[in-house]
Amino acid sequence: MSIDFSQLEEVDGTRWTWLFWPTTKATASQCVLPFACLFTPLRTLPNLPPPLPYPPIISREGTVLNPYCSVDLQARMWVCPFTFQRNQLPPHYANIPENQLPAELIPEYTVVEYRLNRPVAPPPAFLFVLDTTITENQFATVKEYLLKSLTLLAERSRGRSHHLWSARASP
């Protein structure tokens, strides 16, 4: 099965450093780049369900229950897709029918938000560091992406910019 990662990025707002998942330790050791994911938290997602009114279900090693986990509702267990660690489902999952899965297990909802009963956090702050010792073409590209980034920031966001330049001595 072929996965279009650019399409996944549009749906989930995630960008991965890899295009396949290694299936053996030997294959993983040959990878040059570390496995990482960049998540865009302020991106508006078209298929996002309403925030879930309960906290996420988290395994002992920190995995959050999601559609990629193997779930056995009869045994009330779920398995982490990374560590293959078996985890107990909470008691309120005991009588859930397979056709009425909670939002965090629905395959179309690979991204969900949780409404937690915590104090309101201060607005996010962003720092943009720009190296201005670049060509005009590079500067035009940076300017385009920076302006696009600024339109995606939340209204209450705080921000600063810091410009780096060097005085190049003439020979």
C-alpha positions as CSV (number, residue, x, y, z in Angstrom):
1,M,0.0,0.0,0.0
2,S,1.4,3.4,-1.0
3,I,0.9,6.4,1.3
4,D,0.9,10.0,0.0
5,F,2.7,11.8,2.8
6,S,2.0,15.2,1.4
7,Q,-1.7,14.4,1.6
8,L,-1.3,13.2,5.2
9,E,0.4,16.5,5.9
10,E,-2.6,18.4,4.6
11,V,-5.1,16.3,6.6
12,D,-3.1,16.1,9.9
13,G,-0.8,19.1,9.8
14,T,2.2,16.8,10.4
15,R,5.4,16.6,8.5
16,W,7.7,13.6,8.9
17,T,11.4,13.2,8.4
18,W,10.9,9.7,6.8
19,L,8.8,8.1,4.1
20,F,8.8,4.6,5.4
21,W,9.0,2.9,8.8
22,P,11.9,0.5,9.3
23,T,10.7,-3.0,10.2
24,T,14.0,-4.3,11.7
25,K,16.6,-2.9,14.1
26,A,19.3,-3.3,11.3
27,T,17.2,-1.2,8.9
28,A,16.6,1.5,11.6
29,S,20.4,1.7,12.3
30,Q,21.0,2.5,8.6
31,C,18.8,5.5,8.7
32,V,20.7,8.8,8.5
33,L,18.0,11.2,9.8
34,P,16.4,10.7,13.2
35,F,12.7,9.8,13.2
36,A,10.8,13.0,14.0
37,C,7.5,14.6,13.4
38,L,6.8,18.3,13.2
39,F,3.2,19.1,14.3
40,T,1.6,22.4,13.4
41,P,-0.5,23.2,16.5
42,L,-2.3,26.3,15.3
43,R,-3.3,24.8,11.9
44,T,-7.0,24.6,11.2
45,L,-7.8,21.0,10.3
46,P,-11.0,20.4,8.2
47,N,-11.9,17.0,9.7
48,L,-11.2,17.8,13.4
49,P,-13.9,16.5,15.8
50,P,-15.0,18.8,18.7
51,P,-12.6,18.7,21.7
52,L,-13.1,15.5,23.8
53,P,-14.4,16.3,27.3
54,Y,-12.1,13.7,29.0
55,P,-8.3,13.3,29.4
56,P,-6.4,11.2,27.0
57,I,-5.6,7.5,27.8
58,I,-1.9,7.2,28.2
59,S,0.2,4.1,28.6
60,R,3.0,3.5,31.1
61,E,5.6,4.6,28.6
62,G,3.7,7.7,27.5
63,T,1.9,6.5,24.3
64,V,-1.5,8.1,23.8
65,L,-4.4,5.8,22.7
66,N,-5.0,6.5,19.0
67,P,-6.4,4.9,15.8
68,Y,-3.0,3.2,15.0
69,C,-3.1,1.2,18.3
70,S,-4.4,-2.4,18.2
71,V,-7.5,-2.5,20.4
72,D,-9.2,-5.6,21.9
73,L,-12.5,-4.4,23.4
74,Q,-13.4,-7.8,24.6
75,A,-10.2,-8.2,26.6
76,R,-10.2,-4.4,27.4
77,M,-6.6,-4.1,26.2
78,W,-4.7,-2.0,23.7
79,V,-1.2,-2.4,22.2
80,C,1.2,0.4,21.5
81,P,2.3,0.3,17.8
82,F,5.9,1.4,18.6
83,T,6.8,-0.7,21.7
84,F,4.1,-3.5,21.3
85,Q,3.4,-2.9,25.1
86,R,0.0,-4.2,26.1
87,N,-2.1,-1.7,28.1
88,Q,-5.3,-2.0,30.0
89,L,-8.3,0.1,28.8
90,P,-10.1,2.1,31.5
91,P,-13.3,0.6,33.1
92,H,-15.6,3.0,31.1
93,Y,-14.5,1.3,27.9
94,A,-15.9,-2.1,29.0
95,N,-19.2,-2.0,27.2
96,I,-18.3,0.1,24.1
97,P,-19.7,-1.6,20.9
98,E,-17.3,-1.7,17.9
99,N,-19.6,0.5,15.8
100,Q,-19.6,3.3,18.5
101,L,-15.9,3.8,19.1
102,P,-14.7,6.9,21.0
103,A,-13.3,9.6,18.8
104,E,-9.7,8.8,19.6
105,L,-10.1,5.4,18.0
106,I,-11.9,6.4,14.8
107,P,-9.5,6.0,11.8
108,E,-10.5,9.3,10.2
109,Y,-9.6,11.2,13.4
110,T,-5.8,10.8,13.5
111,V,-5.7,14.2,15.3
112,V,-8.0,15.0,18.3
113,E,-8.0,17.7,20.9
114,Y,-8.8,17.1,24.6
115,R,-10.6,19.7,26.8
116,L,-8.6,19.4,30.1
117,N,-9.7,20.9,33.4
118,R,-6.6,23.0,33.9
119,P,-6.0,26.7,34.4
120,V,-5.9,28.7,31.2
121,A,-2.3,28.9,29.8
122,P,-0.8,32.3,28.8
123,P,-0.9,33.0,25.1
124,P,1.8,31.3,23.0
125,A,5.0,33.2,22.2
126,F,7.0,32.9,19.1
127,L,10.6,33.9,18.2
128,F,11.6,34.2,14.6
129,V,15.4,34.2,14.0
130,L,16.3,35.4,10.6
131,D,19.8,35.3,8.9
132,T,19.8,38.3,6.6
133,T,23.1,37.4,4.9
134,I,21.3,35.6,2.1
135,T,20.7,36.3,-1.6
136,E,17.7,38.3,-2.8
137,N,16.0,35.2,-4.1
138,Q,16.5,33.5,-0.8
139,F,15.2,36.6,1.0
140,A,12.1,36.7,-1.2
141,T,11.4,33.0,-0.3
142,V,12.0,33.6,3.4
143,K,9.7,36.7,3.3
144,E,6.9,34.7,1.6
145,Y,7.0,31.9,4.2
146,L,7.4,34.3,7.1
147,L,4.3,36.3,6.0
148,K,2.4,33.0,5.6
149,S,3.5,31.9,9.1
150,L,2.3,35.2,10.6
151,T,-1.2,34.7,9.2
152,L,-1.4,31.3,10.9
153,L,-0.6,32.7,14.4
154,A,-3.4,33.0,17.0
155,E,-4.6,36.5,17.6
156,R,-3.4,36.6,21.2
157,S,0.1,35.4,20.3
158,R,3.2,37.2,21.3
159,G,6.2,37.5,19.1
160,R,9.6,38.9,18.5
161,S,12.1,38.7,15.6
162,H,15.8,38.7,15.8
163,H,18.0,39.4,12.8
164,L,21.4,38.0,12.3
165,W,23.9,39.6,9.9
166,S,27.7,39.7,9.5
167,A,29.9,42.5,8.4
168,R,32.0,40.9,5.7
169,A,35.4,42.5,5.2
170,S,36.4,43.3,1.6
171,P,39.6,41.6,0.5
